[in-house]
């Protein structure tokens, strides 16, 4: 299997948009509960996706695939709740660095379910990615923000990539015969609906000028991010796409510095260099197929 350059570009754009969404989530954490953030993120994305599908005449989610949407939506709810809580209470670069453990689980799951081979360069790339993440996590002093409980914030950040890896593998499987917009809309509607009862437990905040643009923006970034994200995922092996996701650390550091004055230390740049190297090695690690007399249709 060869690596599709278009898949890399689409995947990279999806990663950037999702990092921008995380930066907005960080701001929303000062006004909304985590479940309220999940709700506005999911339903906001659903509204934008309805406009996108109507404009592009793409496929709508099919009722026959409701079980698929329910599975992905439930998993997405868990991932979003864990990660959004962590993103609201930990520096963006640190929270993203902890998410870098996901490729370890993704690669194992991809080998088990998709029989994707792991070349020696891929193993080295995974090791470099983990070393880069470890350098960022343990290389400097980390503070917990917004009065978060240390154990809860860190536990959420550690558990999020475990569930995310499983979700990514399921999305890869479903993306073979379902469009990106239909997948995104279906899972967003399910996750938002499941989050609604939990969101109502918190006090409903007043609509401030900041919330008036942050709420629709988080939905827009989530919708567009997942469109690019799934389109890239459709064109790449899941293990390759997962390590491409490592670049989120660079964007998270940059956004944290620009919007929240979180100055990344030297450990962020050292770890970032290792992570970028891991991405390059992974892109080169996918073996080319040997000539076959009777290959199945793509």
Beta strands, then each sheet from edge to edge (+ up, - down):
end
